[in-house]
């Protein structure tokens, strides 16, 4: 892939689609955790395998759970889905 700029429009929610060629070149895939940083007025995006210790923000916790879920065996995923569904049902009833 050539190193030429790619221009994208940001939507009203601040989202920007990272083109497939850039995701592929950087090893990013659906469900991966990315770290956003601001330095010298530039935003950078980097795929990470683990969240920094101590970051317990809701976004970091969600990213961690989603990444962990993605790597689990199917039977474990199904068990978790069942447990979460039961919790939601209890919340509805109570």
Secondary structure, DSSP 4 states (H G I P E B T S, - for coil): -----------TTS--PPPHHHHHHHT--TT-EEEEEEETTEEEEEEESSPPTT---HHHHHHHHHHHHHHS-HHHHHHHHHHHHHHHHHHHH-
